[in-house]
């Protein structure tokens, strides 16, 4: 039997310092989970995106919750660059591992 948890309970199981694999490219990104991670202030996250990151990663980075990203790219696709990722990476505030 499948058991579903409320988003608040599911995110409470994610601890600071976790490695999270997330969908990206702004397609099927779980924004409810992303917003709940921000609300619960789960930090020191390491993110892995396949094939690329999008708005979900940029939101977590903008909230100051991410210390490392592994991805081929992190953009908003046709809408342009991810502003938080670009700013934080330029400032040296995040470890960025390119997987292209």
BELGI-V778418 format. One record per residue. N is the residue number from 1. D_LAST is the distance of its C-alpha to the last C-alpha in Angstrom with 1 decimal. Layout:
# BELGI-V778418
n->[N,N]
d_last->[D_LAST,D_LAST]
This chain:
# BELGI-V778418
n->[1,2,3,4,5,6,7,8,9,10,11,12,13,14,15,16,17,18,19,20,21,22,23,24,25,26,27,28,29,30,31,32,33,34,35,36,37,38,39,40,41,42,43,44,45,46,47,48,49,50,51,52,53,54,55,56,57,58,59,60,61,62,63,64,65,66,67,68,69,70,71,72,73,74,75,76,77,78,79,80,81,82,83,84,85,86,87,88,89,90,91,92,93,94,95,96,97,98,99,100]
d_last->[39.3,36.3,36.5,34.8,34.8,35.3,32.1,33.9,34.6,31.1,29.5,32.3,30.9,27.6,28.4,27.2,24.5,23.0,19.5,18.8,16.4,16.6,16.0,14.6,14.4,18.1,19.1,21.4,20.5,23.4,24.8,28.0,26.3,24.4,27.8,29.6,27.2,28.0,31.7,31.9,30.1,27.8,26.0,23.9,21.2,17.8,15.5,12.7,11.4,10.5,9.0,9.4,12.4,15.5,19.1,19.7,17.4,18.7,22.2,21.8,20.5,23.3,25.8,24.8,23.9,20.4,19.8,16.1,13.0,9.9,7.4,4.6,7.8,11.5,13.9,17.0,15.9,18.7,20.6,18.5,16.7,17.3,20.2,20.5,16.9,17.2,20.6,20.1,17.0,19.1,22.0,20.2,21.1,18.0,15.6,12.0,9.4,5.8,3.8,0.0]
